[in-house]
Amino acid sequence: MFPQLARFTDLGLLLMRLMVALVFVTSSYSHLKDPAARAKSIGMSKPFTIFLGVAELAGGLGVAFGVLTQLAAIGLILIMLGAIEKKIFAWHTGFWGEKSSGWHYDLMFVIMNLVIACTDGGVYVLMK
């Protein structure tokens, strides 16, 4: 319907990458700031929570700057699939959840990272 918009595809991918990065980098901060408290709140061990924080930080920065973009996006997909699994089977959270805390949010990030992985992040990347 609007073929003129296709010329903005790479800009749209860059903006999506930056949004994904913002969410994961800030989430990593909550894991790394106080790993013991965060581990207790999510029901994981402290070492795993630190690993999760480092993985989110690395994936977020990789997606933001376009460095090994596909690997970073795939790593973030795996993290989100783990979050979805935890919400469904351990916490018994529904798709919408209570107070917008359902796994629909996590699924959106799976799909966004899938788009990033399938497009290699577009042309505005530092390293393919």
Residue frames as a rotation matrix with the C-alpha (Angstrom) as fourth column:
MET 1
0.568 0.823 0.000 0.00
0.823 -0.568 0.000 0.00
0.000 0.000 -1.000 0.00
PHE 2
0.937 -0.315 -0.151 2.85
-0.285 -0.939 0.193 2.40
-0.202 -0.138 -0.970 0.87
PRO 3
0.725 -0.684 0.077 5.94
0.651 0.646 -0.398 1.21
0.223 0.339 0.914 -1.01
GLN 4
0.397 -0.579 0.712 7.71
-0.161 -0.808 -0.567 4.48
0.904 0.111 -0.414 -0.19
LEU 5
0.745 -0.057 0.665 8.05
-0.667 -0.087 0.740 3.31
0.016 -0.995 -0.103 3.41
ALA 6
0.913 -0.404 -0.046 10.37
0.400 0.913 -0.086 0.48
0.077 0.060 0.995 2.35
ARG 7
0.264 -0.868 0.420 13.24
0.187 -0.381 -0.906 2.94
0.946 0.318 0.061 2.14
PHE 8
0.119 -0.162 0.980 12.99
-0.852 -0.524 0.017 3.35
0.510 -0.836 -0.200 5.92
THR 9
0.795 0.233 -0.560 13.38
-0.039 0.941 0.335 -0.38
0.606 -0.245 0.757 6.67
ASP 10
-0.039 -0.903 -0.427 16.95
0.618 0.314 -0.721 -0.11
0.786 -0.292 0.546 7.92
LEU 11
-0.619 -0.091 0.780 16.09
-0.415 -0.805 -0.423 2.89
0.667 -0.586 0.461 10.10
GLY 12
0.451 0.861 0.236 13.16
-0.740 0.213 0.638 0.94
0.499 -0.462 0.733 11.55
LEU 13
0.627 -0.302 -0.718 15.45
0.366 0.928 -0.071 -2.00
0.687 -0.219 0.693 12.27
LEU 14
-0.509 -0.843 0.172 17.95
0.286 -0.354 -0.891 0.30
0.812 -0.404 0.421 13.98
LEU 15
-0.316 0.462 0.829 15.22
-0.776 -0.628 0.054 1.80
0.545 -0.626 0.557 16.17
MET 16
0.770 0.592 -0.238 13.93
-0.383 0.727 0.570 -1.65
0.511 -0.348 0.786 17.07
ARG 17
0.199 -0.794 -0.575 17.47
0.546 0.577 -0.607 -2.79
0.814 -0.193 0.548 17.92
LEU 18
-0.673 -0.470 0.571 17.94
-0.125 -0.689 -0.714 0.23
0.729 -0.552 0.405 20.18
MET 19
0.161 0.813 0.559 14.62
-0.868 -0.153 0.473 -0.43
0.470 -0.562 0.681 21.95
VAL 20
0.788 0.052 -0.613 15.49
0.091 0.975 0.201 -4.09
0.609 -0.214 0.764 22.49
ALA 21
-0.204 -0.963 -0.177 18.92
0.488 0.057 -0.871 -3.07
0.849 -0.264 0.458 23.78
LEU 22
-0.423 0.098 0.901 17.46
-0.589 -0.785 -0.191 -0.53
0.689 -0.612 0.390 26.18
VAL 23
0.633 0.747 0.200 15.20
-0.663 0.390 0.639 -3.14
0.400 -0.538 0.742 27.75
PHE 24
0.755 -0.338 -0.562 17.89
0.373 0.926 -0.056 -5.83
0.540 -0.167 0.825 28.07
VAL 25
-0.334 -0.919 0.209 20.67
0.303 -0.315 -0.899 -3.55
0.893 -0.237 0.384 29.29
THR 26
-0.265 0.295 0.918 18.44
-0.790 -0.612 -0.032 -2.05
0.553 -0.734 0.395 31.98
SER 27
0.829 0.548 -0.111 17.24
-0.414 0.735 0.536 -5.54
0.376 -0.399 0.837 32.92
SER 28
0.311 -0.795 -0.521 20.83
0.482 0.604 -0.634 -6.71
0.819 -0.054 0.571 33.22
TYR 29
-0.464 -0.454 0.761 21.44
-0.340 -0.701 -0.626 -3.90
0.818 -0.549 0.171 35.69
SER 30
0.357 0.674 0.647 18.72
-0.884 0.020 0.467 -5.27
0.302 -0.739 0.603 37.97
HIS 31
0.896 -0.085 -0.436 20.41
0.124 0.990 0.062 -8.69
0.427 -0.110 0.898 37.90
LEU 32
0.096 -0.988 -0.119 23.92
0.621 0.153 -0.769 -7.37
0.778 0.000 0.628 38.51
LYS 33
-0.001 -0.055 0.998 23.17
-0.464 -0.885 -0.049 -4.58
0.886 -0.463 -0.025 41.01
ASP 34
-0.258 -0.015 0.966 22.13
-0.936 0.250 -0.247 -6.96
-0.238 -0.968 -0.079 43.79
PRO 35
-0.441 0.053 -0.896 22.37
-0.598 0.727 0.338 -10.52
0.669 0.685 -0.288 42.47
ALA 36
-0.980 0.068 -0.185 21.44
0.178 0.704 -0.687 -12.16
0.083 -0.707 -0.703 45.77
ALA 37
-0.497 0.845 -0.197 18.17
-0.225 -0.344 -0.912 -10.27
-0.838 -0.409 0.361 46.12
ARG 38
-0.114 0.431 -0.895 17.38
-0.987 -0.149 0.054 -10.63
-0.110 0.890 0.443 42.42
ALA 39
-0.768 -0.228 -0.599 18.13
-0.346 0.934 0.088 -14.37
0.539 0.274 -0.796 42.55
LYS 40
-0.880 0.474 -0.020 15.71
0.233 0.396 -0.888 -14.78
-0.413 -0.786 -0.460 45.42
SER 41
-0.268 0.839 -0.475 12.98
-0.516 -0.541 -0.664 -12.80
-0.814 0.067 0.578 43.63
ILE 42
0.091 0.299 -0.950 13.18
-0.987 0.153 -0.046 -14.88
0.131 0.942 0.309 40.43
GLY 43
0.758 0.268 0.595 13.83
-0.464 0.863 0.203 -18.21
-0.459 -0.429 0.778 42.12
MET 44
0.774 -0.593 -0.221 17.29
0.091 0.449 -0.889 -18.80
0.626 0.668 0.402 40.65
SER 45
0.457 -0.705 -0.542 20.76
0.868 0.221 0.444 -19.22
-0.193 -0.674 0.713 42.11
LYS 46
0.627 -0.299 -0.719 23.01
-0.060 -0.939 0.338 -16.21
-0.777 -0.169 -0.607 42.58
PRO 47
-0.498 -0.864 0.068 25.64
0.023 0.065 0.998 -17.47
-0.867 0.499 -0.013 40.07
PHE 48
-0.361 0.428 0.828 22.96
0.915 0.333 0.227 -18.08
-0.179 0.840 -0.512 37.44
THR 49
0.719 0.640 -0.271 21.50
0.605 -0.768 -0.210 -14.63
-0.342 -0.013 -0.939 38.06
ILE 50
0.159 -0.759 -0.632 24.93
-0.226 -0.651 0.725 -13.08
-0.961 0.028 -0.275 37.50
PHE 51
-0.715 -0.372 0.592 25.32
0.410 0.461 0.787 -15.15
-0.566 0.805 -0.177 34.31
LEU 52
0.132 0.877 0.462 21.88
0.980 -0.045 -0.194 -13.97
-0.149 0.478 -0.866 33.20
GLY 53
0.714 0.098 -0.693 22.80
0.194 -0.979 0.061 -10.34
-0.672 -0.178 -0.718 33.86
VAL 54
-0.313 -0.908 -0.278 26.05
-0.218 -0.216 0.952 -10.62
-0.924 0.359 -0.130 31.90
ALA 55
-0.619 0.136 0.774 24.28
0.694 0.556 0.457 -12.42
-0.368 0.820 -0.439 29.04
GLU 56
0.511 0.857 0.074 21.57
0.819 -0.459 -0.344 -9.75
-0.261 0.236 -0.936 28.86
LEU 57
0.481 -0.417 -0.772 24.18
-0.132 -0.904 0.406 -7.00
-0.867 -0.094 -0.490 28.92
ALA 58
-0.615 -0.777 0.135 26.29
-0.027 0.191 0.981 -8.63
-0.788 0.600 -0.138 26.19
GLY 59
-0.380 0.557 0.738 23.26
0.896 0.418 0.146 -9.42
-0.227 0.718 -0.658 24.04
GLY 60
0.650 0.672 -0.355 21.81
0.603 -0.741 -0.297 -5.95
-0.462 -0.021 -0.887 24.49
LEU 61
0.196 -0.665 -0.721 25.07
-0.313 -0.739 0.597 -4.23
-0.929 0.108 -0.353 23.58
GLY 62
-0.716 -0.461 0.525 25.61
0.273 0.508 0.817 -6.56
-0.643 0.728 -0.238 20.63
VAL 63
0.027 0.830 0.557 22.16
0.987 0.065 -0.146 -5.80
-0.157 0.553 -0.818 19.26
ALA 64
0.692 0.267 -0.671 22.53
0.305 -0.950 -0.064 -2.06
-0.655 -0.160 -0.739 19.90
PHE 65
0.105 -0.778 -0.620 25.88
-0.512 -0.576 0.637 -1.64
-0.852 0.251 -0.459 18.21
GLY 66
0.860 0.269 -0.434 25.40
-0.508 0.374 -0.776 -4.28
-0.046 0.887 0.459 15.57
VAL 67
-0.298 -0.953 -0.052 28.28
-0.942 0.302 -0.146 -6.50
0.155 0.005 -0.988 16.65
LEU 68
-0.982 0.007 -0.190 27.61
0.001 1.000 0.031 -10.18
0.191 0.031 -0.981 15.97
THR 69
-0.564 0.811 0.157 24.00
-0.825 -0.560 -0.072 -9.08
0.029 -0.170 0.985 15.74
GLN 70
0.148 0.667 -0.730 22.53
-0.561 0.664 0.494 -12.45
0.814 0.337 0.473 14.84
LEU 71
-0.381 -0.355 -0.854 24.29
0.440 0.743 -0.505 -14.26
0.813 -0.568 -0.126 17.69
ALA 72
-0.993 0.030 0.111 23.28
-0.109 -0.573 -0.812 -11.54
0.039 -0.819 0.572 20.13
ALA 73
-0.281 0.958 -0.048 19.64
-0.930 -0.260 0.261 -11.71
0.238 0.118 0.964 19.02
ILE 74
0.130 0.294 -0.947 19.59
-0.171 0.947 0.271 -15.51
0.977 0.127 0.173 19.21
GLY 75
-0.747 -0.457 -0.483 21.06
0.406 0.261 -0.876 -15.35
0.527 -0.850 -0.010 22.72
LEU 76
-0.850 0.485 0.205 18.35
-0.513 -0.676 -0.529 -12.91
-0.118 -0.555 0.824 23.77
ILE 77
0.010 0.853 -0.522 15.70
-0.749 0.352 0.561 -15.18
0.663 0.385 0.642 22.24
LEU 78
-0.207 -0.153 -0.966 16.98
0.298 0.931 -0.212 -18.06
0.932 -0.332 -0.147 24.39
ILE 79
-0.987 -0.141 -0.079 16.84
0.124 -0.353 -0.927 -15.87
0.103 -0.925 0.366 27.50
MET 80
-0.528 0.847 0.060 13.26
-0.849 -0.526 -0.043 -14.88
-0.004 -0.074 0.997 26.73
LEU 81
0.061 0.529 -0.847 12.21
-0.395 0.792 0.466 -18.47
0.917 0.306 0.257 26.03
GLY 82
-0.622 -0.352 -0.700 13.58
0.491 0.520 -0.698 -19.31
0.610 -0.778 -0.150 29.48
ALA 83
-0.944 0.316 0.094 11.56
-0.298 -0.696 -0.653 -16.46
-0.141 -0.645 0.751 30.98
ILE 84
-0.160 0.926 -0.342 8.42
-0.881 0.022 0.473 -17.67
0.445 0.377 0.812 29.22
GLU 85
-0.143 0.045 -0.989 9.02
0.104 0.994 0.031 -21.21
0.984 -0.098 -0.147 30.47
LYS 86
-0.907 -0.244 -0.342 9.44
0.361 -0.036 -0.932 -19.93
0.215 -0.969 0.121 34.04
LYS 87
-0.747 0.660 0.080 6.29
-0.655 -0.710 -0.259 -17.82
-0.114 -0.246 0.963 33.83
ILE 88
0.003 0.804 -0.595 4.14
-0.757 0.391 0.524 -20.60
0.653 0.449 0.610 32.39
PHE 89
0.221 0.083 -0.972 5.33
0.093 0.990 0.105 -23.68
0.971 -0.113 0.211 34.29
ALA 90
-0.611 -0.497 -0.616 6.81
0.644 0.140 -0.752 -22.40
0.459 -0.857 0.235 37.56
TRP 91
-0.960 0.202 -0.193 4.79
-0.039 -0.783 -0.620 -19.27
-0.277 -0.588 0.760 38.24
HIS 92
-0.422 0.837 0.347 1.64
0.869 0.483 -0.107 -20.33
-0.257 0.257 -0.932 36.35
THR 93
-0.445 0.189 -0.876 1.31
-0.127 -0.981 -0.147 -16.89
-0.887 0.046 0.460 34.80
GLY 94
0.415 0.687 0.597 -1.21
0.587 0.299 -0.752 -16.55
-0.695 0.662 -0.279 31.99
PHE 95
0.002 -0.378 0.926 -0.58
0.976 -0.203 -0.085 -14.95
0.220 0.903 0.368 28.62
TRP 96
0.311 0.184 0.932 -1.77
0.158 -0.977 0.140 -11.55
0.937 0.103 -0.333 29.86
GLY 97
-0.559 -0.568 -0.604 -0.93
0.645 0.160 -0.748 -12.18
0.522 -0.807 0.277 33.52
GLU 98
0.526 0.641 -0.559 -1.95
0.848 -0.447 0.285 -9.86
-0.067 -0.624 -0.779 36.31
LYS 99
0.687 -0.216 -0.693 -1.15
0.026 -0.947 0.321 -6.17
-0.726 -0.238 -0.645 36.01
SER 100
0.882 -0.254 -0.397 0.43
-0.451 -0.205 -0.869 -6.68
0.139 0.945 -0.295 32.57
SER 101
-0.001 -0.931 0.365 3.07
-0.909 0.153 0.388 -9.10
-0.417 -0.332 -0.846 33.81
GLY 102
0.754 0.359 0.551 2.13
-0.144 0.908 -0.395 -12.01
-0.642 0.218 0.735 31.58
TRP 103
-0.121 -0.871 0.476 4.36
0.362 0.407 0.839 -13.74
-0.924 0.274 0.266 29.09
HIS 104
0.754 0.393 0.527 2.97
0.639 -0.251 -0.727 -11.73
-0.153 0.885 -0.440 26.15
TYR 105
0.835 -0.497 -0.235 5.67
-0.458 -0.866 0.202 -9.17
-0.304 -0.061 -0.951 26.90
ASP 106
-0.050 -0.893 0.447 8.42
-0.328 0.438 0.837 -11.79
-0.943 -0.105 -0.315 26.68
LEU 107
0.166 0.203 0.965 6.96
0.721 0.642 -0.259 -13.19
-0.673 0.739 -0.040 23.47
MET 108
0.986 0.159 -0.052 7.13
0.093 -0.777 -0.623 -9.73
-0.139 0.609 -0.781 21.85
PHE 109
0.386 -0.915 -0.121 10.87
-0.783 -0.394 0.482 -9.67
-0.488 -0.091 -0.868 22.53
VAL 110
-0.119 -0.348 0.930 11.27
0.234 0.900 0.367 -13.16
-0.965 0.261 -0.026 21.08
ILE 111
0.580 0.444 0.683 9.63
0.748 0.044 -0.663 -11.94
-0.324 0.895 -0.306 17.86
MET 112
0.931 -0.279 -0.235 11.58
-0.324 -0.930 -0.177 -8.66
-0.169 0.241 -0.956 17.76
ASN 113
0.040 -0.976 0.215 14.84
-0.631 0.142 0.762 -10.54
-0.774 -0.166 -0.610 18.19
LEU 114
0.076 0.063 0.995 13.77
0.549 0.831 -0.095 -13.03
-0.832 0.553 0.028 15.54
VAL 115
0.940 0.258 0.222 13.31
0.331 -0.541 -0.773 -10.15
-0.080 0.800 -0.594 13.09
ILE 116
0.611 -0.782 -0.123 16.73
-0.717 -0.613 0.332 -8.79
-0.335 -0.115 -0.935 14.07
ALA 117
-0.114 -0.681 0.724 18.35
-0.202 0.729 0.654 -12.20
-0.973 -0.072 -0.221 13.61
CYS 118
0.294 0.322 0.900 16.67
0.709 0.558 -0.431 -12.84
-0.642 0.764 -0.064 10.24
THR 119
0.953 0.069 0.296 17.67
0.256 -0.704 -0.662 -9.43
0.163 0.706 -0.689 8.86
ASP 120
0.055 -0.973 -0.226 21.12
0.949 0.121 -0.291 -9.36
0.310 -0.199 0.930 10.48
GLY 121
-0.043 -0.006 -0.999 20.07
0.755 -0.655 -0.028 -6.04
-0.654 -0.756 0.032 12.01
GLY 122
0.922 0.386 0.030 19.92
0.302 -0.669 -0.680 -4.12
-0.242 0.636 -0.733 8.74
VAL 123
0.502 -0.751 0.428 22.70
0.535 -0.119 -0.836 -2.03
0.679 0.649 0.342 7.24
TYR 124
0.368 -0.359 0.858 23.46
-0.565 -0.819 -0.101 0.15
0.739 -0.447 -0.504 10.29
VAL 125
0.985 -0.152 -0.085 25.71
0.166 0.672 0.722 -2.34
-0.052 -0.725 0.687 12.08
LEU 126
0.477 -0.878 -0.045 29.36
-0.796 -0.453 0.401 -2.19
-0.372 -0.156 -0.915 13.09
MET 127
-0.657 -0.751 -0.067 30.23
-0.734 0.617 0.283 -5.80
-0.171 0.235 -0.957 12.36
LYS 128
0.413 0.816 -0.404 28.43
-0.874 0.480 0.077 -8.65
0.257 0.321 0.912 10.64
